[in-house]
């Protein structure tokens, strides 16, 4: 042991330099590892944001014709209820034709997304409400009760704002996700 102590004492400058060099290398390796971890975390965050943004684009594209269709169904239902002149059936048909463009493609796109089943179901409920209301208004073979007509009216007129709120909530939740 005395020889080691003497060797260190005699070469203190070299030993100090070696210890300093090793400590500096350890510090550099640690620093480089920290920089690498931060870079990887930033890339993962950027990837997550890119995926989120792509999903927002897809959902907005799918939600747009769904909202237009819901608005068209509400307008057609109002036309059936309030119209006093003109050809109601033709007007309703034109409204539905314009507003329903692309809705089936949008429904398929919604089916391919996660966690939007409620929007899909609400659109179906609105459509069924319209069909029941139209049947009660236009088809006179089987009369619908006042309660059935009120329920159909409510499914459409209350369903559209519900659908709009659902869409907004889905988009806001996704926007805040990353």
C-alpha positions as CSV (number, residue, x, y, z in Angstrom):
1,X,0.0,0.0,0.0
2,X,2.9,2.3,0.7
3,X,4.0,2.0,-2.9
4,X,0.6,3.0,-4.2
5,X,0.5,6.0,-2.0
6,X,4.0,7.0,-2.9
7,X,3.2,6.5,-6.6
8,X,0.1,8.7,-6.3
9,X,2.0,11.4,-4.3
10,X,4.9,11.4,-6.8
11,X,2.6,11.7,-9.7
12,X,-0.2,13.8,-8.2
13,X,-0.4,16.1,-11.2
14,X,-1.0,13.2,-13.6
15,X,-3.4,11.4,-11.2
16,X,-5.4,14.7,-10.8
17,X,-5.5,15.2,-14.5
18,X,-6.7,11.6,-15.1
19,X,-9.4,11.9,-12.4
20,X,-10.5,15.3,-13.9
21,X,-10.5,13.8,-17.4
22,X,-12.6,10.9,-16.2
23,X,-15.0,13.1,-14.3
24,X,-15.4,15.4,-17.3
25,X,-16.1,12.4,-19.6
26,X,-18.7,11.1,-17.2
27,X,-20.3,14.6,-17.1
28,X,-20.3,14.8,-20.9
29,X,-21.8,11.3,-21.2
30,X,-24.5,12.2,-18.7
31,X,-25.2,15.5,-20.4
32,X,-25.4,13.8,-23.9
33,X,-27.8,11.2,-22.5
34,X,-30.0,14.0,-21.1
35,X,-30.0,15.8,-24.4
36,X,-30.9,12.6,-26.2
37,X,-33.7,11.9,-23.8
38,X,-35.1,15.4,-24.3
39,X,-34.8,15.0,-28.1
40,X,-36.6,11.7,-28.0
41,X,-39.4,13.1,-25.8
42,X,-39.8,16.1,-28.1
43,X,-40.0,13.7,-31.1
44,X,-42.6,11.6,-29.4
45,X,-44.6,14.7,-28.5
46,X,-44.4,15.9,-32.1
47,X,-45.5,12.5,-33.3
48,X,-48.5,12.5,-30.9
49,X,-49.4,16.1,-32.0
50,X,-49.2,15.0,-35.7
51,X,-51.5,12.0,-35.0
52,X,-53.9,14.2,-33.1
53,X,-53.9,16.8,-35.9
54,X,-54.5,14.1,-38.5
55,X,-57.4,12.7,-36.5
56,X,-58.9,16.2,-36.1
57,X,-58.8,16.7,-39.9
58,X,-60.4,13.3,-40.5
59,X,-63.1,13.9,-37.9
60,X,-63.9,17.4,-39.1
61,X,-64.3,16.1,-42.6
62,X,-66.6,13.4,-41.4
63,X,-68.6,15.6,-39.0
64,X,-69.3,18.3,-41.6
65,X,-71.7,16.3,-43.8
66,X,-73.3,14.8,-40.7
67,X,-74.1,18.2,-39.3
68,X,-75.3,19.4,-42.7
69,X,-77.6,16.3,-42.9
70,X,-78.9,17.0,-39.4
71,X,-79.7,20.6,-40.3
72,X,-81.4,19.4,-43.5
73,X,-83.5,16.9,-41.6
74,X,-84.5,19.7,-39.2
75,X,-85.3,22.0,-42.0
76,X,-87.3,19.4,-43.8
77,X,-89.2,18.6,-40.6
78,X,-90.0,22.2,-40.1
79,X,-91.1,22.5,-43.8
80,X,-93.5,19.6,-43.2
81,X,-94.9,21.2,-40.0
82,X,-95.0,24.9,-41.0
83,X,-95.4,24.9,-44.8
84,X,-98.8,26.2,-46.0
85,X,-98.1,26.7,-49.7
86,X,-96.3,25.1,-52.6
87,X,-95.4,21.5,-53.1
88,X,-94.2,20.4,-49.6
89,X,-93.1,17.0,-50.7
90,X,-90.9,18.4,-53.5
91,X,-89.4,21.0,-51.2
92,X,-88.6,18.4,-48.6
93,X,-87.1,16.1,-51.2
94,X,-84.9,18.9,-52.5
95,X,-83.8,19.8,-49.0
96,X,-82.9,16.2,-48.2
97,X,-81.1,15.7,-51.4
98,X,-78.9,18.7,-50.9
99,X,-78.3,18.1,-47.2
100,X,-77.7,14.4,-47.5
101,X,-74.9,14.6,-50.0
102,X,-71.9,12.7,-48.6
103,X,-73.6,11.7,-45.4
104,X,-73.1,7.9,-46.1
105,X,-69.4,8.4,-46.7
106,X,-69.2,10.4,-43.5
107,X,-71.0,7.7,-41.6
108,X,-68.5,5.2,-42.9
109,X,-65.6,7.4,-41.8
110,X,-67.2,7.8,-38.4
111,X,-67.5,4.0,-38.1
112,X,-63.7,3.8,-38.6
113,X,-63.0,6.2,-35.8
114,X,-62.9,5.4,-32.1
115,X,-65.3,6.9,-29.6
116,X,-67.7,8.6,-31.9
117,X,-70.5,6.1,-31.7
118,X,-72.7,8.6,-29.8
119,X,-72.6,11.0,-32.8
120,X,-73.5,8.1,-35.2
121,X,-76.4,7.1,-32.9
122,X,-77.7,10.6,-32.6
123,X,-77.8,11.1,-36.4
124,X,-79.7,7.8,-36.7
125,X,-82.2,9.0,-34.0
126,X,-82.7,12.3,-35.9
127,X,-83.2,10.5,-39.2
128,X,-85.7,8.1,-37.6
129,X,-87.5,11.0,-36.0
130,X,-87.8,12.7,-39.4
131,X,-89.0,9.6,-41.1
132,X,-91.7,9.0,-38.4
133,X,-92.7,12.7,-38.7
134,X,-92.8,12.6,-42.5
135,X,-94.8,9.4,-42.4
136,X,-97.3,10.9,-40.0
137,X,-97.5,14.1,-42.1
138,X,-97.4,12.8,-45.7
139,X,-98.6,9.2,-45.5
140,X,-102.3,9.3,-44.4
141,X,-102.9,5.5,-44.5
142,X,-102.0,5.0,-40.9
143,X,-102.5,7.9,-38.5
144,X,-99.9,8.5,-35.9
145,X,-100.9,9.5,-32.4
146,X,-100.1,13.0,-31.1
147,X,-97.6,11.6,-28.7
148,X,-95.8,9.8,-31.5
149,X,-95.7,13.0,-33.6
150,X,-94.4,15.0,-30.6
151,X,-91.7,12.4,-29.9
152,X,-90.7,12.4,-33.6
153,X,-90.6,16.2,-33.7
154,X,-88.5,16.3,-30.5
155,X,-86.1,13.7,-31.8
156,X,-85.3,16.0,-34.7
157,X,-85.5,19.5,-33.2
158,X,-83.8,18.5,-29.9
159,X,-81.5,16.0,-31.5
160,X,-79.7,18.5,-33.8
161,X,-78.4,20.7,-30.9
162,X,-77.4,17.5,-29.0
163,X,-75.5,16.3,-32.1
164,X,-73.8,19.7,-32.5
165,X,-72.7,19.6,-28.8
166,X,-71.4,16.1,-29.1
167,X,-69.3,17.0,-32.2
168,X,-67.9,20.1,-30.4
169,X,-67.1,18.1,-27.3
170,X,-65.3,15.4,-29.4
171,X,-63.3,17.9,-31.2
172,X,-62.4,19.9,-28.0
173,X,-61.4,16.7,-26.2
174,X,-59.1,15.7,-29.0
175,X,-57.6,19.2,-29.3
176,X,-56.7,19.1,-25.6
177,X,-55.4,15.5,-25.7
178,X,-51.7,16.4,-26.5
